[in-house]
Each structure stands twice: as structure tokens, then as C-alpha cells.
Amino acid sequence: MNPKTFETLKKILVERFAINPAHVQPSAAFQKELNMDSMDAVDLLLAINETFDIRMPEKTLEEVHTVEEMVVCIQKHRPKLS
């Protein structure tokens, strides 16, 4: 897991969704532990796409359940640096 990507995602969660920074851990589940609903998930996806300049499909939300899984998914969608 990329620490820089994690910190950026954590910043989005804290600033946009008013989540306590102490609760944003790699193993934290978006629904169960961070109390995010489906509308929050869509908003998060839009924020991620904008922040990281990537295009993750909405179906990603069905497959990603934790902060760590989202970090890995962001990394997969980022362009490879040559």
C-alpha cells in the first residue's frame, strides 16, 4: 500500500466527509466503521477521480470495502511513470 496515496485519501475523507482522522485506518470499512452510505461512496469516487486525475468506474464501489482496498485500486488506475 502506498503511504502517500493513503494520506491523500485520508485527507479527502476527513475534509469532505468530516470523518475523525483517528478512524481512518487501512483496515477501516467504509460502511461499517466510517458510516458512509451509497451516496457518500459515489461522492468519494468523484473526489478520488478528480484528486488523482483518474477514471475509476462506478462498479469499483461494489468491489472495494476498506480504505486499504481503495488505495490499492487507486494505484492500479494511476498512470505508470516511465
C-alpha angles and dihedrals in degrees: 000000000000111000094206092053090047092052092049092049090047090053090053092050094047097044101037101034102028092235117165107255090225089063094054101093127149091252095047114122114224096223104032103036105022094038095229120159130204093274090052089050092055091047090049091051091052091049091049093049090050097043097045095033092234136123113231113178119242090244086071087078090066092055102040119073107155137049091247092052089052092051090052091048092050090051091052091053097045116100115259114248113230 
